[in-house]
């Protein structure tokens, strides 16, 4: 099975190279915001209108990328602060996110469980005021949510590459009312409340949050870790071992559930 998947993926790679070139003349198009730093690669985020307004990005027009490398680098760091990720190119992101989400024309088709191989979504909220801990500002609410579909996620071991401890708890799955509540939030404070209600974590400042890189080098370094994990998913031998591990994990969890009752 893994060998067949690898053959299909070589065809996917060629198609992705055609449809997702490494560079673009646009920084912002719809919810997608992309920055092209001097380190090469792409910093990619999918932002709400609230987040765009927070960063000063126009809501009603496409925004061309800057010709000034320093300006692009500064914008990349700002994107990190709202949960964006660095990728070596758009193709790598598109290829693997499509495998996770499955074929939209076949909603019941099997999706690949990635677990920690794909970076989680990081949702951020910056309150306009904060009385918590005596803070006078700069606080941030953060929640990490797995990109894995909830049908397969429970059996995919979760280990954060930035904190690879054996007792690392699994990432949160997408709450049932997440899209509805986030879609109704009208400002940053309401966005913060949604994150708080879903057990997000509060930090006195973004600098204290390990998931929000404060420098370009730090953000690229995090992206490189996930790049390595994602390339493993193209290795037939590794993929067979990964599926075997998930199968054993599923049996263990079902056995534990049986004992509980």
C-alpha positions in Angstrom: 0.0 0.0 0.0 2.8 2.4 1.0 4.6 1.8 -2.4 1.4 2.7 -4.3 1.0 5.8 -2.2 4.5 6.9 -3.0 3.9 6.5 -6.8 0.8 8.6 -6.5 2.7 11.2 -4.5 5.4 11.7 -7.2 2.6 12.6 -9.6 1.1 14.9 -6.9 4.5 16.6 -6.5 4.6 17.5 -10.2 1.1 18.9 -10.2 1.8 20.9 -7.0 4.9 22.4 -8.6 2.8 23.6 -11.5 -0.1 25.1 -9.5 1.8 26.4 -6.5 5.0 28.2 -7.6 7.4 29.2 -4.8 6.9 32.9 -5.3 4.0 35.2 -5.8 3.4 38.9 -6.4 0.6 38.9 -3.8 1.0 39.1 0.0 -2.7 38.9 0.8 -5.5 37.3 -1.2 -8.7 36.4 0.6 -7.9 34.9 4.0 -4.5 33.7 2.9 -1.6 36.0 3.9 1.9 35.2 2.6 5.2 36.8 3.3 8.5 36.0 1.5 11.4 36.6 3.9 15.0 37.0 3.1 15.7 33.5 4.5 13.7 32.2 1.4 10.6 30.1 1.8 7.2 31.5 2.7 5.5 32.5 5.9 1.8 31.5 5.5 -1.2 32.3 7.6 -5.0 32.1 7.1 -6.4 35.1 9.0 -9.7 36.4 10.0 -10.7 40.1 9.4 -10.0 40.7 13.1 -6.4 39.5 12.8 -5.8 41.4 9.5 -7.0 44.6 11.1 -4.7 43.9 14.1 -1.8 43.7 11.7 -2.9 46.7 9.6 -3.7 44.6 6.5 -6.4 46.1 4.3 -9.6 44.0 4.2 -11.0 44.9 0.9 -8.1 44.7 -1.5 -5.2 42.4 -2.5 -1.9 43.5 -1.1 1.3 43.2 -3.2 4.4 41.9 -1.5 7.1 44.5 -0.6 10.2 44.9 -2.6 12.1 45.8 0.5 13.5 42.6 2.2 13.6 44.2 5.6 9.9 45.1 5.4 9.1 41.5 4.4 11.2 40.1 7.3 9.4 42.4 9.8 6.0 41.4 8.4 7.0 37.7 8.7 7.6 38.1 12.4 4.3 39.9 12.9 2.6 36.9 11.1 4.3 34.5 13.5 2.7 36.5 16.4 -0.8 35.5 15.1 0.0 31.9 14.6 1.4 31.8 11.0 4.0 29.2 10.0 7.2 29.2 7.9 7.3 26.7 5.0 10.1 26.0 2.4 7.4 26.6 -0.3 3.7 26.6 -0.7 3.8 23.2 -2.4 4.8 21.3 0.7 1.9 22.8 2.7 -0.6 22.3 -0.1 0.4 18.6 -0.7 0.1 17.5 2.9 -2.9 19.6 4.0 -4.8 18.0 1.0 -3.9 14.5 2.3 -5.1 15.3 5.8 -8.4 16.8 4.6 -9.0 14.1 2.0 -10.6 14.4 -1.4 -13.5 17.0 -1.1 -15.3 15.0 -3.8 -15.3 11.9 -1.6 -16.2 13.1 2.0 -16.2 9.5 3.3 -12.9 8.6 1.8 -10.0 7.7 4.1 -7.8 10.5 5.3 -4.2 10.0 6.4 -3.6 10.5 10.1 -0.6 12.7 10.6 -0.5 13.3 14.3 2.5 15.4 15.2 3.9 15.3 11.6 1.9 18.4 10.6 2.1 21.6 12.6 -1.1 22.4 14.6 -3.2 25.4 14.0 -2.4 28.2 16.5 -5.2 30.6 17.3 -4.3 33.8 19.0 -6.2 36.6 20.7 -4.8 39.9 22.0 -7.1 41.6 24.6 -7.3 45.3 24.4 -7.2 45.4 28.2 -6.2 42.8 30.8 -6.6 42.8 34.5 -5.2 39.3 34.9 -2.1 39.2 37.1 -2.1 42.9 37.3 -1.1 43.2 33.6 -1.7 46.5 31.9 -1.4 45.2 28.4 0.5 42.9 26.0 -1.3 39.8 27.2 -2.3 37.0 24.8 -4.6 34.0 24.7 -3.4 31.0 22.7 -4.9 27.6 21.8 -3.4 24.9 19.6 -5.7 22.7 17.6 -4.7 19.6 15.5 -5.1 19.7 11.8 -6.0 16.0 11.9 -9.5 15.0 11.2 -11.2 13.9 14.4 -12.2 10.6 12.9 -8.5 9.4 12.8 -6.8 11.7 15.3 -7.4 9.8 18.5 -5.3 6.9 17.4 -2.4 9.0 16.0 0.3 9.5 18.7 0.8 13.2 19.5 4.3 14.5 20.2 5.1 18.1 19.8 8.5 18.4 18.0 9.2 21.6 20.1 8.5 19.7 23.3 9.1 16.0 22.6 8.2 14.6 26.0 6.6 11.2 26.3 3.8 12.6 28.5 2.9 15.4 26.1 -1.0 15.6 26.1 -2.8 15.2 22.7 -3.6 18.4 20.9 -7.2 19.7 21.1 -9.5 18.7 18.2 -11.7 21.3 16.6 -14.6 22.1 18.9 -18.1 21.5 17.5 -19.0 25.2 17.8 -15.6 26.7 17.0 -16.3 27.9 13.5 -19.7 29.3 14.6 -18.4 31.2 17.6 -15.2 32.5 15.9 -17.2 33.6 12.9 -19.5 35.7 15.2 -16.6 37.4 17.1 -16.6 41.1 16.1 -13.3 42.2 17.8 -10.2 40.9 19.5 -11.8 40.8 23.0 -14.6 38.6 21.7 -12.0 36.4 20.0 -10.1 36.1 23.3 -13.3 35.0 25.0 -13.8 32.2 22.6 -10.2 30.9 23.0 -10.6 31.2 26.8 -13.9 29.3 26.8 -12.2 26.5 24.9 -9.4 26.1 27.5 -6.9 28.3 25.7 -3.8 29.4 27.7 -3.1 33.0 28.9 0.3 34.6 28.7 1.3 37.9 30.1 3.0 38.7 26.8 3.6 37.1 23.4 7.3 36.7 24.3 6.4 34.3 27.1 4.5 32.0 24.7 6.7 29.3 23.2 4.4 28.9 20.2 4.8 32.5 19.0 8.3 33.0 17.5 9.6 36.5 18.2 12.4 36.4 15.6 12.6 35.3 12.0 15.3 32.8 12.7 13.2 31.1 15.4 10.2 30.9 13.2 12.2 29.3 10.3 13.8 26.9 12.8 10.4 25.7 13.9 9.3 25.3 10.3 12.4 23.2 9.5 11.5 20.7 12.3 8.1 20.1 10.7 9.6 20.0 7.2 11.7 17.0 8.4 8.7 15.2 9.8 6.6 15.8 6.7 9.3 14.4 4.4 9.2 11.2 6.5 5.6 10.8 5.4 6.9 10.3 1.8 9.1 7.3 2.9 7.3 4.0 2.2 9.1 2.1 5.0 8.5 4.8 7.5 4.8 5.1 6.5 4.3 1.4 7.0 5.7 1.6 10.5 3.5 4.7 11.2 0.4 2.9 10.2 1.4 -0.1 12.3 2.0 2.1 15.3 -1.5 3.7 14.9 -3.1 0.2 14.6 -1.4 -1.0 17.8 -2.4 2.3 19.5 -6.1 1.8 18.4 -6.1 -1.8 19.9 -4.6 -0.5 23.2 -7.2 2.3 23.4 -10.1 0.0 22.7 -8.9 -2.5 25.2 -8.6 0.2 27.8 -12.1 1.4 27.1 -13.4 -2.2 27.5 -11.8 -2.5 30.9 -13.2 0.8 32.0 -16.7 -0.5 31.5 
